[in-house]
Amino acid sequence: MAASAAPFDPRALAAKLHGLRRSRSQAPTAEFALPADLRHAMDAQNFLVADEAIASNAWKVTVSPDGQAVTAPLHPYVEADSGARIPWQRGTRFEAEIAVRLGRDLPIRRDGAYSRADIVDAIDAVYLGAELLASAVEESGRISFLLFLADRLGNSGYVLGPRVEKPLMDSAGGTPLKVTFNGQPIFDAPAQHPKGDVLTWLLDYANDGLRPNTSLKAGALITTGTLCGAIELITPGDLEIAFGNTASFRLILV
C-alpha cells in the first residue's frame, strides 16, 4: 500500500521562504510544498511574518484568481520624508499606488455589506506610495497563487510618499503619472488601476466575513493596487514619482 503524503507544514514553508528572502534569491514553484487552500497559505504567511519580525501596521490588498480578497503586510515600510532607502535585488519590480489610512475601525459586518461610501467615510488620509516587489518564488503567482500569498504577495518593501487630497481617490485613473529611474523616464502616461476604482479591493476585503477580527482597525495603512503596472528595475538607483501637479517624491534602491 502506498504511503500517505506528509501533511502540509506551514512553518517549514515559511522557513524556506524566509531563507530565500534573506539571501535575496529565488526558487521555482516545483521546489516548494504547496498550500492546498487559503488557510494553509495564510498560516504559512503568518509564520513568515513572525520570522521576519514584521511589526508595521501597513498592508496590501488584492484578490485571488477566483475572486477571494486577500492581504499581506508591507515590509520594510518607510516614509519618504524620513529618508527612503529600500533594498534592491535582481528581479525587483515597482508599482506606484494610492494608499489610505483608516480613521476608524471597519469591523466585520454580519448585517449587510459595506458600501464604497462607508469605506470613504472611514478613511482619514490619502497618500501617494511606491511598492517594491521581489518574490522568493521564481514564477511569482503565475503557477500557484496560494504559494505567492504565503510569500506575502511578493512584497519586498513600501515607501509612503506625500499626502494628497482625498478626492484624488475618485480621479486617480487618468491623472498624469510620470516615473523616472536614474534620470530616465520609465513611465509617462495617465494612471490606471487594474479595476478602475482604487478602492475596489479594499471594499472586497472589508466585506470578507472570513478576514481576521483584528483587521482594518483605525490607524491601519492600506495600499490599493498599481497605477502603472509592475515595472522591473534592472539595477539599483534613484526613483522619482510625480502624480499630476500635486504630489511627487523620491526613493533610493540600494
N, C-alpha and C positions, 0 to 999 in steps of 0.2 A: 504494500500500500504506500502511495506517495506521501511524503512528509508534508504537513500543512505549512503554508507560508508563515514566516515570522510576523508577529504583529507589528504594525507601524509604530515607530519610536520617534515622536516629535522632538524629544530632547537631542537625539542623535542627529536628526536632520538640521536642527538649529546649530549644533556644534560644527557640522560640516560647512554650513553657510557662513558661520562666524569666522572660521578659519580661512575660508576663501576671501572674505571681505578684508580681514586683517592683512593678508598678503597681497591684496589688490589683484586677485586673479579670478579665473572663471573655470567652470567645469560644465560639460554638456549634460543635458537633461538625463541622458541614459545612465549617468553615473550616480543618480540620486534615487533614494527610496521615495516614491511619490505619495503625497497625501491623497487619500481616497475621497475626501469630502471637505466641506468648508470648515467643519470643526477641527479636523486634523491639521488643516493648513493654519488656522488661527492659533491652535495650540503650539505649533512649531514657531509661528511668528512671535508669540508671547515669550517663548524661551529665548529666541534670538534677541528680542528687546532686552531681556534680563542680562544676557551675555554681553551685550553692548552697553549696558548701564545707561539706557536712554531715560532721561527724566523730563525732557521738554514736553510741553502741552501743545504741540503743533502736529497737524495731521493732514494727510491727503485722502481724498475720497474719489472713488470711481465705481464702475460696475463691471462684473464678470461678463464673459461672453454670453451667458444665459440670463443676464439681467439682474444678478444679485448685487446689491450695494455692498461695497467693502471699503475698508480703511486701513491705513498703516501710519505709524509715526514718522515724522521727518527728522532726520539726524545725519550729520551735525546741523544744528539750526543756529543761524546767526542773523544779526540785524545789520543792514548796510552801514548805518551811521556808527557802528561800533568797530568797524574795520573788518570787512567781509573777505575772508580768505578760506577757500574750500579746497580740499584735496582733489587733484586731478588723477585719473588713471586711464589707461587705454580703453577706448570704448565709451568714455563719458559723453553723455548727451545732455542737452539743455532745453528747458521749456520756460517761456515767460508766462506768468499766470497771475490771476487775481486771487488774493487771499482775504479772508474775512475773520474778524474776531467777534465772538459771541458776547453780548452784553448781559444775557440771561440764559438760564438753562432751557434746553429743549428735551424734556423728559419723554420717555416712550409713551405714546398715546394708545389707549385701548378703546377710546370712544370717538373714533373718527380720525381722519388724516390731517396732517399739517398742509396748509396751502403755501404757495410761494410768498404771499403777503405775510404769513406768520413768520417765515424764515427771515424776510427782510426786516420785520419788526424786531426780531431777536438780535440782529447784527448791530454791533456798536461802532465798528470801524472797518474800513476797506483799504487794502494796500495793493501795490504792485509788488510781485515777488518773482523769484527765479528758483526753479527746481533743477537739481542735478540728478542724473540717473546713471547708475552703473551696477547692473545686476551681477550677482555671483553665478548666475545661470547663463551660459553662452547664448541660448536662444531667447533669453528673457521669458516672456509668457507665451511665445508662439506655439510651443508644444504642450506645456502644462501650465495653465493659468494658476492652478492651486499651488504649484511649486513657486511660481512668481509671487503669489500672495504671501506665502511663508517667508519669502525673501524681502519682505517689506515693500512689495510692489516695485522693486528695483531702485528705491530712493537711495541716493548717496549724499544728500545734502540739500539745504534750503537757505536762501538768503531773502529776508524780508526787507523790501525796499520802502519807498516813501508812502505815506498815507495819501489816499486820493478821495475825492468827493464820492459820497455814497451813490448818487445816481449813475456813476460810471458802471455799476453792475449791470444796468439796463442797456447801456450803449457800448459795452466793451467790444462786441462784434462790430467790425467796421472802423474802429478807431485806428488811426495810423500807428504802426508799431515798427520801430527800427532797432536792430541789434547789430552791433559791431564787435568784432573779435580781433584783438591786436591791431585795431585801426581799420580793419577791412569789413565791409558790410556782409553779413551772413543772412539777414532777413530784413526786408523793407517792403511791407505790404500791409493792408488792413488786417487787424487782429481777427481771428476766427476761432471760436470754441467748437470742439467736436459735436456738441449738442446744440449749438446756437446760443443757449442761455447758460451763463456761467454757474447758475445756482441749481441746475438740473440734478447733478449727482448728490449735492448736499441735501436737496429735498428728498431724493430717493432714500438716502441713508437715514434722514430724520424719521421717515415713515417705515423703517425696517423694525418690525417688532422683535427681531432676534438680536439686535445690537446690545452691547453691554449697558447696564443701567448707569454706569459711570461715564458714558459717552455724551458728547455735546453739552458740556457744562459751561457755565459762564466763564469767560476768560480763555476758552479754547480758541486756537488759531487753526483755521481750516483753509487749505489751498484747493482751488476748484477745478483745475484742469488746464491744459495747454492752450495758448492763444496763437501758437506759431508752429505746431508740430513738435517733433523731437529732433533737434539739430545736433549732429555729432561734432565734438570739439577734439580735433586730432592732436593737439598739443596743449600744454598749459598756456596761460596768458590772461590778458585783461579783457573782460566782457563788459560792454556798456549797453544799457537798455533804455530806450526812450519811448514813452507811451503818450501819444498825442502831444499836446503842447504843455501838459501839466505835470508830468512825472518822469523822472529819469534817475538812474543810479548806476553804480559801477561795482563790480566784484572782481576778485583775482583768483584764478585757479592755479594752485601751486603744486 
